[in-house]
Amino acid sequence: MRAAAREALRPELRPRRWLWTTALPRTASGKPARSAVAQQLRDGTLDAVALGSLPGESLGVGR
């Protein structure tokens, strides 16, 4: 994903952080609740890990 973002997006549009989570908060219509995600990121309560800390990520497995 990082390589695709690097090729397709200008630097200012690329994600600054890459996180992995098994679930995102959702709205009543089933869409990701962006404001809830932002709040959980600020609070430190979002159950997520940085992609560089996942097993195999630093080795480039699965790219």
C-alpha positions as a Markdown table, in Angstrom:
| # | Residue | x | y | z |
|---|---|---|---|---|
| 1 | Met | 0.0 | 0.0 | 0.0 |
| 2 | Arg | 2.8 | 2.4 | 0.8 |
| 3 | Ala | 4.3 | 1.9 | -2.6 |
| 4 | Ala | 1.0 | 2.5 | -4.3 |
| 5 | Ala | 0.4 | 5.6 | -2.3 |
| 6 | Arg | 3.9 | 6.9 | -3.1 |
| 7 | Glu | 3.3 | 6.4 | -6.8 |
| 8 | Ala | -0.3 | 7.8 | -6.9 |
| 9 | Leu | -0.4 | 10.6 | -4.3 |
| 10 | Arg | 1.5 | 13.8 | -3.8 |
| 11 | Pro | 3.5 | 13.8 | -0.6 |
| 12 | Glu | 1.1 | 16.1 | 1.2 |
| 13 | Leu | -1.8 | 13.7 | 0.4 |
| 14 | Arg | -0.1 | 10.5 | 1.6 |
| 15 | Pro | -1.0 | 9.0 | 5.0 |
| 16 | Arg | 1.3 | 10.1 | 7.8 |
| 17 | Arg | 0.5 | 7.0 | 9.9 |
| 18 | Trp | -0.5 | 3.5 | 8.8 |
| 19 | Leu | -2.5 | 1.7 | 11.4 |
| 20 | Trp | -4.1 | -1.8 | 11.5 |
| 21 | Thr | -7.3 | -2.4 | 13.4 |
| 22 | Thr | -9.8 | -5.3 | 13.3 |
| 23 | Ala | -12.8 | -3.0 | 13.6 |
| 24 | Leu | -13.8 | 0.7 | 13.1 |
| 25 | Pro | -16.7 | 2.4 | 14.8 |
| 26 | Arg | -19.6 | 2.7 | 12.4 |
| 27 | Thr | -22.5 | 5.0 | 11.8 |
| 28 | Ala | -26.1 | 3.8 | 11.8 |
| 29 | Ser | -25.9 | 3.4 | 8.1 |
| 30 | Gly | -22.7 | 1.2 | 8.4 |
| 31 | Lys | -20.2 | 3.8 | 7.2 |
| 32 | Pro | -16.9 | 4.3 | 9.2 |
| 33 | Ala | -17.6 | 7.0 | 11.8 |
| 34 | Arg | -14.7 | 9.3 | 11.0 |
| 35 | Ser | -15.3 | 11.6 | 13.9 |
| 36 | Ala | -15.4 | 8.7 | 16.4 |
| 37 | Val | -12.2 | 7.3 | 14.9 |
| 38 | Ala | -10.5 | 10.7 | 15.2 |
| 39 | Gln | -11.7 | 11.1 | 18.8 |
| 40 | Gln | -10.4 | 7.6 | 19.7 |
| 41 | Leu | -7.1 | 8.3 | 18.1 |
| 42 | Arg | -6.8 | 11.5 | 20.2 |
| 43 | Asp | -7.9 | 9.7 | 23.4 |
| 44 | Gly | -5.6 | 6.7 | 22.6 |
| 45 | Thr | -8.6 | 4.3 | 22.9 |
| 46 | Leu | -8.6 | 3.0 | 19.3 |
| 47 | Asp | -7.6 | -0.6 | 19.3 |
| 48 | Ala | -4.9 | -0.3 | 16.6 |
| 49 | Val | -1.2 | -1.0 | 16.0 |
| 50 | Ala | 1.2 | 0.7 | 13.8 |
| 51 | Leu | 1.8 | -1.3 | 10.6 |
| 52 | Gly | 5.6 | -1.3 | 11.1 |
| 53 | Ser | 5.1 | -3.2 | 14.4 |
| 54 | Leu | 3.1 | -6.1 | 13.0 |
| 55 | Pro | 5.0 | -9.4 | 12.6 |
| 56 | Gly | 6.3 | -9.7 | 9.0 |
| 57 | Glu | 5.7 | -6.0 | 8.2 |
| 58 | Ser | 9.3 | -5.0 | 8.7 |
| 59 | Leu | 10.4 | -7.9 | 6.6 |
| 60 | Gly | 8.3 | -6.9 | 3.7 |
| 61 | Val | 6.2 | -10.1 | 3.8 |
| 62 | Gly | 3.0 | -9.9 | 1.8 |
| 63 | Arg | 4.0 | -7.0 | -0.5 |
